[in-house]
Amino acid sequence: MTATFDMVMSQDATFRRATSEDVPGLARTYVRSQERAGAAADRNGITLGAVTQWMRKALLLDEIWMLEREFGEVAGLVAVTGRELDVLDVEPNLRGRGYGSRLVEMAKRQRPGGLIARVSAHRVEARRFLFHHGFEVTGPTRGVGVETLAWGPMRSRWQRGEARDRSRI
C-alpha cells in the first residue's frame, strides 16, 4: 500500500508531488545531474527538450516527488513506478547537503514493501549512495554493465528469482 501525503517540510526544503508546472525545473535538474555523472548528454538523447517531453508523460504514470527550496528552486527529484526507483537526482551544486538522503527516505516511506533500482556499473557514486541506504546487489539485468539493486523485502524476492523477469513490479 502506498502512503499518501501531499507536502512534507524538511529543514530548508519542502517535499511535494510534482505537477506539470514543475516539469521545466525538474528537467533542468535531471539534465545537469546526468551531465555531472558523466553521461554523454547529446549522444544519449539527454537533451532538455527530450527530458521535458519524457517528464510530462512520466507524470501520468509515475509518482514524481520533488524537494523544493525557496522561490520554487528544485533541489532534487525522485520518480517511482510501481516498486522501481526510476530517477533519483539532486541539483549538482546542492549535493552533499542531505537532499539525496531525504529523497531516498521519502521513496522508502512511499514503498515500505521494498524498492528496486537499476544502476550502471560505471555510476560508482550512485551505487555507493544506494548501498549506504541499504540497497544490495541482487543481480545483473538489461544490458551489459547494469546491476539491479534492491531494498527491503524486494531483496529476497529478486534473489529467489521471483521478480527477475518482470520489467515493473
N, C-alpha and C positions, 0 to 999 in steps of 0.2 A: 504494500500500500504506500502511496506517495503522500508525504507530508505536504500540507498546503499552507502557505502564508505569502503575503504579497510584499512585505517590506520588513527588513530587519536592520537595525542600526548596529554598526560595528566600528567602534572607535571613530576614525575620521572619514568613514565611508558608509554608504547605505547599500545593502543587498536589496535587489528587487528584480522582478521579472522584466525582461527586456520587451520593448514594444517596437513596432515598425518605425517609430520616430527615432529610436536609438540606433538603428542599423548603420548609418554612416559612421558614427563614432566607434561602434563595435568593429566594423570592417577595418577602419584605420588601425585600431589596436591589434587586431589579428594579423594584418599585413606587416606591421612593424615588428611584432613578436616573431613572426616567421623569418623575417629578414635577419633579426638578431640571432636567431638559432642557426643561421647559415643556409636557409632554404634559398635556392636559386629562383627567386620570385618569378621573373618573366618566363624562364624556361619551364617552370612547373605550372604555369597558368595562374599564379597567385598575383593577380592584378587587383587593384582596388575595385574596379568595375565588376570583375568576376566574383570577388568575395562579397560585394554588396548584393549582387543578384542572388548568390547562393544563400546568404543570410536571410534575405526576405522570404525565400522558400522554406528555409530551415525553421523559421519562427512558427510556421504552420504545423511542423512535425515534431520538433524538439522542444525541450524546456531549455530556454536560454536565460540564464541569470547573469546579472552584472553587478559589479561593485562600482558605485558612482560616488565621486568626490564632489566637492563644492562646484557650483556652476555647471553641473552636468558632465564634468570630466570623467571619462571612462577609465577606471583603474585596472579593470580586468573583467573577464567573462568566462563562464563555464556553460557548456551545452551538453545535455544528456538526452539520449534517445534510448528508451527502454532502460536497459541496465548498462548501456555503453557510454562511457565518458568520451564524447566525441571531440570536444575542444576544451582546453584549459589554457588560457593565455592571460598574461599580465603585461601592461604597458611597460616596455623595456626600461624607461627611466624611473619606474617605481618598483622594480624588482628588489628583493632583499628587505622589504618592509612588512612582510607577513600577509600581503594580499593573496598570493597564490595559496597559502595555507588556509586562509579563510574561505577561499573559493572551493578547494577540495573538501573541506569540512562541510560546507553547505551541500555539496553533491552527495556526500555520505549521509547527511541527515535526510536528504530527499530520497535516497535509495538505501535504507538500512539493511535490505536483503543482499546487498553487495553490488559491486561495480566491476566492469572490465574496461581496460584501455589498451589500445594497440599503439605501440611506440616503436619508431625506427631505432634500430640498434645504435646508429650514429648520434642520436639525440641523448647524449650522455647526461647532460644537466636535467633533462625531463625525466629520464629513468631514475636518476639519483633522487630527485624530488619525490617521485611516486613511491619509491622504496621507503623513503623517510616517513611517508604517510601510510605505511602498512600494506602497500601493494606488493605482490610477489609474482615472479615469472611463472606462468603456467604452461607456456609452450609457444612455438612459432606459429604464425598464421599467415594469411595472404601475403605472398611476395617474399622475396629474399630480404633478410635483414630486419624483418618486422616481428616484434615479440608481443605476445598477449600477456598483460599484467592483470591481476585480479585482486580485489579487496573484499574482505568479509566472506560470507558463505559461498560467494561465487568462486572462490579459490578451489574449494574441494570439488565443485561441480565441473570445473574446467579440467582439473587434474584427473578426474574419473572419465573424462571424455563425453559427458552428457550434453554439453552445450557447444562443443567444438565445431560442429557442422552448421551451426546457425549464425547468420550474419547479424541478427538482432535478438536479444534475449527478452 
